[in-house]
């Protein structure tokens, strides 16, 4: 019976495992607009495994992005690249995730993230002439996440569809106030000076606050080779600001905000030949940061917005090992008006809306091993 269940659900289990390629820490959706990961964990594979309770799963996931295209709303600020003034983020994320399967329906995952960021900006003189480009960096431990998942329908019933719900917590283990050396033009001396400041919010390893994690994954087998799926993840942050100063010109952006984030995915996976352990997938993905949090206030500096992507991918399974590669390709980006933007607009009677840099694509790669 267990063998039959595994063969019947192999396609669905593998596409579920694909979600482990998506980082579970505070990651960068598209550069300057941060989002806290996507997908659920190794729990989908654990729930479909026929070996019963007490099984352990480990995975290593890597994610990379390069963001350099600026948007205000959905309008791209193409002049930034023409003049060479764009802000460039290069971000690397590595997740180590560990899942324990309690029984056929329940499992718990611990995700430990490491991050490394490089942010490149320009120095201008009093006439706005670009003088040089310089870099600020950060690295270290991100915000650790602990998540428990439950299948709504007992997997032993060999259903053609199911829903997995997850509830967890994110801990503020990542440093929220990393500093580095910034360069600026000193008009009084006509020279370039330096000073130590907090690095930009988009490259801080941590948020500085707790979060409640809500996850959902659902699938339906359409045919023997095709399975449809949807996946959603939302991070609820009850705290408003983390006390880290920004030194931004807008007085309503003096401190960094602790912000909610979201990811939603949906698509179809295709199993061309089950004996080869290969699964192909094509879906749509939207991720970003809302203007207003579900719980608590929304003041402080944040870059709200979202990106919509087409997400092709593949996963290959052999014995107890699985490898997956996904490359979301952005087709629409929108940097929405933040609460401080609205506050300053009301104060000055002039419409204000900040910009954000987005990436054209993400690269996500992962290995998974069951024990």
C-alpha positions in Angstrom: 0.0 0.0 0.0 2.8 2.4 0.9 4.6 1.7 -2.4 1.4 2.3 -4.4 0.8 5.6 -2.6 4.3 6.8 -3.3 4.1 6.0 -7.0 0.7 7.6 -7.3 1.8 10.8 -5.6 5.4 11.0 -6.8 4.7 13.8 -9.2 2.9 15.9 -6.6 5.5 15.3 -4.0 8.3 16.4 -6.3 6.6 19.6 -7.3 5.9 20.3 -3.6 9.6 19.8 -2.9 10.3 22.5 -5.4 9.0 25.0 -2.9 12.0 24.2 -0.7 14.2 26.0 -3.2 12.5 29.3 -2.1 14.3 30.9 0.8 12.6 30.9 4.2 14.5 33.9 5.5 14.1 37.6 4.9 15.1 37.6 1.3 14.9 40.2 -1.4 12.0 39.9 -3.7 13.5 42.1 -6.4 16.4 44.0 -4.8 15.1 47.1 -2.9 11.7 45.6 -2.2 12.2 42.9 0.4 10.0 39.9 1.0 10.3 37.1 3.5 10.6 34.0 1.4 8.1 31.8 -0.3 6.7 28.3 -0.2 6.5 25.8 2.6 9.3 23.5 3.5 10.5 19.9 3.2 7.1 19.0 4.8 5.4 18.2 1.5 8.0 15.5 0.6 7.8 14.2 4.2 4.1 13.9 4.2 4.1 11.9 0.9 6.9 9.5 2.0 5.7 6.0 2.6 8.2 5.2 5.4 6.0 6.4 8.2 6.8 8.6 11.1 10.2 9.6 12.4 11.8 10.5 9.1 14.3 13.4 8.8 14.9 15.6 5.8 17.7 18.2 5.2 18.1 20.7 2.4 20.4 23.4 1.2 19.0 26.2 -1.0 20.8 29.0 -2.7 19.2 32.2 -4.2 20.9 35.0 -6.1 19.7 38.3 -7.5 21.1 41.4 -9.2 18.8 44.4 -9.1 19.5 47.7 -11.0 16.3 48.8 -12.7 14.5 51.6 -10.9 10.7 52.0 -10.8 8.3 54.7 -9.4 4.9 53.0 -9.5 5.0 50.8 -12.6 7.1 53.4 -14.6 10.7 52.6 -15.1 13.2 55.4 -14.5 15.3 54.6 -17.5 17.5 57.7 -17.2 19.1 56.1 -14.1 20.9 53.5 -16.2 21.6 56.0 -19.1 23.5 58.3 -16.7 25.0 55.4 -14.7 23.4 56.5 -11.4 21.4 53.3 -10.7 21.7 51.6 -7.3 22.8 48.0 -7.7 22.2 45.2 -5.2 23.9 41.9 -5.5 22.4 39.5 -3.0 23.2 35.9 -2.1 21.2 33.7 0.3 21.9 30.2 1.6 19.3 28.4 3.6 19.9 25.3 5.7 16.5 23.6 6.4 15.8 20.6 8.6 12.4 18.9 8.7 11.2 16.1 11.0 8.1 14.1 10.0 6.0 13.4 13.1 3.5 11.2 11.2 1.8 11.2 7.8 0.1 14.5 8.3 2.4 16.6 10.5 6.0 17.8 10.2 8.1 20.6 11.6 10.8 22.6 9.8 13.7 24.7 11.1 15.3 27.1 8.6 18.6 28.8 9.3 19.5 31.5 6.7 22.9 33.0 5.9 23.1 36.2 3.7 25.7 38.2 1.8 24.9 41.5 0.2 26.7 44.1 -1.9 25.1 47.5 -2.6 26.7 49.9 -5.1 25.8 53.7 -5.1 27.2 56.9 -6.6 28.6 60.1 -5.2 27.4 63.4 -6.8 28.8 66.9 -6.5 26.8 70.0 -5.9 25.9 70.2 -9.7 24.7 66.6 -9.6 27.6 65.4 -11.6 28.5 61.7 -10.8 32.0 61.6 -9.3 32.4 57.9 -8.5 30.7 54.7 -7.4 31.3 53.0 -4.1 30.0 49.9 -2.3 28.5 49.0 1.1 28.1 45.5 2.3 26.6 43.2 4.9 26.7 39.5 5.7 25.9 37.0 8.4 22.9 35.1 10.0 19.4 36.1 8.9 16.1 35.7 10.7 15.6 32.0 11.8 12.2 30.5 11.0 10.3 27.6 12.7 7.2 26.2 10.9 4.8 23.3 11.5 2.7 22.0 8.5 -0.4 19.9 8.4 -2.2 18.1 5.5 -5.9 18.8 5.7 -6.7 15.4 4.2 -5.0 12.3 5.4 -2.4 11.4 2.7 -3.0 7.7 3.3 -6.3 8.1 1.5 -4.5 8.4 -1.8 -6.5 11.4 -2.9 -5.9 13.2 -6.2 -5.8 16.5 -4.3 -4.9 17.9 -0.9 -4.2 21.2 1.0 -1.3 21.8 3.3 -1.5 24.6 5.9 1.4 25.9 7.9 1.9 28.1 11.0 5.2 29.3 12.3 7.3 32.1 13.8 10.2 34.1 12.6 12.8 35.1 15.2 14.8 38.4 15.1 18.2 36.6 15.0 19.5 38.6 12.0 21.4 41.8 12.8 19.1 44.9 12.0 21.8 47.6 12.3 24.9 46.5 10.3 27.0 49.6 9.5 29.6 50.3 6.7 31.5 53.2 5.3 29.6 55.6 3.1 31.1 58.2 0.8 29.7 61.7 0.2 30.7 65.0 -1.5 31.8 67.7 1.0 30.8 71.0 -0.7 32.8 73.0 1.8 36.1 71.4 0.9 35.3 70.1 -2.6 36.4 66.6 -1.6 34.9 63.2 -1.1 34.5 62.4 2.6 33.5 59.2 4.4 31.4 58.3 7.4 30.0 55.2 9.2 26.3 54.7 8.8 23.6 52.0 9.0 23.5 50.2 5.6 20.3 50.4 3.5 17.3 48.4 4.7 17.4 46.2 1.6 20.7 44.7 2.7 20.2 44.4 6.5 20.4 40.7 7.4 17.4 41.0 9.8 14.2 43.0 10.3 14.6 43.5 14.1 11.1 42.1 14.9 9.1 38.9 15.3 6.8 37.6 12.6 3.9 35.1 12.5 4.2 32.9 9.4 1.1 31.8 7.5 1.6 29.2 4.6 -0.7 27.4 2.2 0.0 24.9 -0.4 -2.7 23.0 -2.5 -2.6 20.7 -5.5 -4.8 18.8 -7.8 -3.8 16.0 -10.1 -5.2 16.9 -13.6 -4.0 13.8 -15.5 -1.3 11.2 -14.9 1.3 13.6 -16.1 0.0 17.0 -15.1 -0.6 18.5 -11.7 -1.9 22.0 -10.9 -0.8 23.8 -7.7 -1.1 27.0 -5.8 1.1 28.2 -3.0 1.0 31.3 -0.7 3.0 32.6 2.2 2.4 35.7 4.3 4.5 37.1 7.1 2.6 39.1 9.8 4.7 41.6 11.7 2.9 43.1 14.7 5.7 45.5 15.6 5.9 48.8 13.7 9.5 50.2 13.7 12.8 48.7 14.9 14.6 51.9 16.0 17.3 51.8 13.4 18.0 55.3 11.9 18.0 55.8 8.2 19.2 59.4 7.7 16.8 59.9 4.9 15.4 63.3 3.8 11.8 62.5 4.5 11.2 63.2 8.3 8.6 60.4 8.3 11.3 57.9 7.3 13.6 58.5 10.1 13.4 54.9 11.4 13.2 51.6 9.6 9.8 49.9 9.4 9.2 46.3 10.3 7.0 45.2 7.5 4.7 42.4 6.4 5.6 40.5 3.2 3.9 38.0 0.9 4.4 35.5 -1.9 1.9 33.8 -4.1 2.6 31.1 -6.7 0.5 29.0 -9.0 1.0 26.8 -12.1 1.3 23.4 -13.6 3.9 20.7 -13.3 4.6 18.1 -15.9 6.2 14.6 -15.5 7.6 13.7 -18.9 8.8 10.2 -17.8 8.5 9.0 -14.3 11.3 6.5 -14.5 13.8 9.3 -15.1 12.7 11.3 -12.0 12.4 14.6 -13.9 9.6 17.1 -13.3 9.1 20.3 -15.3 7.1 23.2 -14.0 5.7 26.5 -15.3 3.9 29.0 -13.2 3.2 32.6 -12.2 4.6 34.3 -9.1 3.9 37.6 -7.3 5.8 38.8 -4.3 6.4 41.9 -2.4 5.7 44.2 0.6 2.3 45.8 1.3 1.8 49.4 2.0 -0.1 48.6 5.2 0.5 45.7 7.6 -2.3 43.4 8.6 -1.5 44.0 12.3 0.1 47.0 14.0 1.2 50.3 12.4 2.8 50.8 9.1 4.9 53.9 9.7 8.7 54.2 9.2 10.8 53.7 6.1 9.9 50.8 3.8 9.8 50.4 0.0 6.4 48.8 -0.6 5.7 47.2 -4.0 5.5 44.0 -5.8 6.8 42.1 -8.8 5.0 39.6 -11.1 7.1 36.9 -12.7 6.9 33.9 -15.0 8.5 31.0 -13.2 9.9 28.1 -15.2 11.8 25.3 -13.4 12.8 21.7 -13.1 13.4 19.2 -10.4 15.3 15.9 -10.6 15.1 13.1 -8.1 17.3 10.1 -7.7 17.1 7.7 -4.7 17.1 9.9 -1.5 18.4 13.0 -3.3 16.6 15.7 -5.1 18.0 18.8 -7.0 15.9 21.7 -8.3 16.5 24.8 -10.3 14.0 27.7 -10.7 14.5 31.1 -12.5 11.5 33.5 -12.0 11.6 36.1 -14.8 10.0 39.5 -14.0 7.3 40.8 -16.4 5.8 43.6 -14.2 7.1 45.7 -11.3 5.4 48.3 -9.2 6.9 50.4 -6.4 3.7 51.6 -4.6 3.3 54.8 -2.5 4.4 54.2 1.1 2.8 55.6 4.3 5.6 58.2 4.7 5.2 59.1 1.1 1.6 59.9 1.8 2.4 61.8 5.0 4.9 64.0 3.3 2.5 64.6 0.3 -0.1 65.8 2.8 2.3 68.0 4.6 3.8 69.7 1.5 0.7 69.6 -0.7 2.9 68.0 -3.3 2.6 64.4 -4.5 5.6 62.2 -3.3 6.5 58.7 -4.2 9.8 57.0 -3.8 11.5 54.6 -6.1 12.9 51.1 -5.8 15.3 48.9 -7.8 14.1 45.6 -9.1 15.8 42.6 -10.7 15.0 41.1 -14.1 15.4 37.5 -12.7 16.2 35.4 -9.7 18.2 32.2 -9.6 17.1 29.5 -7.1 18.9 26.2 -6.7 18.5 23.5 -4.0 19.6 20.1 -2.9 17.4 17.9 -0.6 18.3 14.6 1.2 16.0 12.3 3.1 17.3 10.0 5.9 
